[in-house]
Amino acid sequence: DGQDIDGLPTEGVEITCFHLDGSHFMIYTPSDPLLFVAVKDGNGQLQIADDDLLEDPAVISAIDEETEFNALVEEEAALLESLLGKER
């Protein structure tokens, strides 16, 4: 609903994360329908990933892999719920 536990607006919600070449990448979606990728470097500094980095085939592949994995997890959860007769 765009609010954190204290009822204050949040900037965004982490969708997924992954590690690549010693960096910790986090994919966030803010309250507005926009997607951006943040990268945490070896010093713990968090920054929005540069366009050049987002065009890197290894990064694109890792994002695609995480997206596919999360979709499979959601499908599996929905299937289990339907088999058990539970509604979402």
N, C-alpha and C positions, 0 to 999 in steps of 0.2 A: 504493500500500500504506500510505499515511498516514505515510511516513517520508521525510526528505530525504536528501541524498547522504551525510551523516555518520551515518545510522542513527538520528537523533533524530526524535521525532514532529513533524509539521508542523501548523500551525494551519489551513491551507487551501491550496487550489490555485486559481490564477486560471483561470477558464473563458474569459472574453473581456473585451474592453475597448472603449470608444468615447469620442469627444470630443463634447461638446454645450455650446454657449454658453460656451466658454473653460474648461470643467471636464473633467477626465479621469475617466471612470467605469470601474470595474473590477468585474466580477462574479466572486465567489469561491464555492467550495463547500468547507466545512471537512471534516475527517475524518468528522464526523457528517453524516447526510443532511439538510443544512440549506442554504438558499440565502440569501445576503445580498448587497446591493449597496453597494460603497464608492465614495466620490466624493473626488477630489483637487481642491482648489480652486486658485485662481491663485497662492497662496503655497506650494503643495506639501503642504498639510496633508491627510492622509487620514482620512476619517471614514465611518462607516456612514451611508448615506443616510437622512434622515428619512422617515417615512411620508407626509408631505405631498408631498415631492419624488417619491416612488414613485408617487403618484397623478396626477402631471403627465402629460397626454397625450403631450407630446413625449418624455418619458423612457420611458414605456410603449412608445411607437412605436419608439424607438431600441433598447430591450431586445428587442422582438419581432423587429425587423429583424436584429439581430446573432444571435439564436437561430436564425432561419430560415436566415441565411447559413451559420452553422456546421453546421447540419443538412445543407444542400446540399453543403458541402465534404466532410463525412463520407460522404454518399451517393456523391459523385463518386469519392472515393478507394476506396470499397468496389467500385464498378462497375469502375474501372480494374484493381483487383487481381483481380477475378473474370475480366475479359477477358484478363488476362495470365496467368491460371492460378496466381496466388499466393494463399496462405492468410494470413489475419490472425493 
